[in-house]
């Protein structure tokens, strides 16, 4: 068994890499805490010599700690800053983080926790998705999707997000709960489209007898979409879905369904109702209201 001094020396050899990983995930200040916690966990191991790949083990531990730190933060949606023109692909953006500075940090801060972790660990540090998947508690395929979404956002392909979107979703929830048909119409684009997956359609159909409207896989137009929601969102709670404002139906044990919103120029142009458990499990959901 390694002596404490030997173990400390082995850990110190990996410390610069661990600080780099944690720094990209949670920032330099919190990175120190994450790496220190990783050392404490290593020191508590009964037989540290049994760890075949100490570097990999420590990276995984630091990633898990960083993920918990990210999820514990109360996300605040901020207006994005312009990125330099020469940063035209995700990997170059992150590799040149020291040069880009606050602009890149702001972009990464806008990613959902699991999205950020999958993107950074894979695109920046080259970890295979097979090793990242257990950290974010996703399948390999779902982890690949998380990194892909993060990559698109860093490149600027995702829809613009900001406080206005959160305010529109909050106003939509209030109007739906109150059955304020007129307010809903004002929040909906005339050509708004509501799409529901088969599970969501099936659940809504089963609830028709209890007062819920029949739901088609696709509903178009402000009037039709408003009639679906008016007076029937009392159980919904505000959430962040992959970092964007949305709604969810949930119990203390599980998330039943998600409502993704597309907001353009202050009005809702699209609503996606997700009920498929596998899709929900592959989505990073942060509750900002009580369940």
Secondary structure, DSSP 8 states (H G I E B T S, - for coil): ---HHHHHHHHHHHHHHHHHHHHHHH-HHHHHHHHHHHHHHHHT-TTGGG-S-HHHHHHHHHHHHHHHHHHHS-----------TT--SHHHHHHTHHHHTHHHHHHHHTS-HHHHHHHIIIIIT---HHHHHHHHT--HHHHHHHHHHHHHHHHT-S----HHHHHHHHHHHHHHHHT-HHHHHHHEEEEEEEEE-HHHHHHHHHTGGGT-----SEEESHHHHHHHHTT--TT-EEEEETTEEEEEEE-SS-EEEEEEEEEETTEEEEEEEE--HHHHHTS-EEE-S--
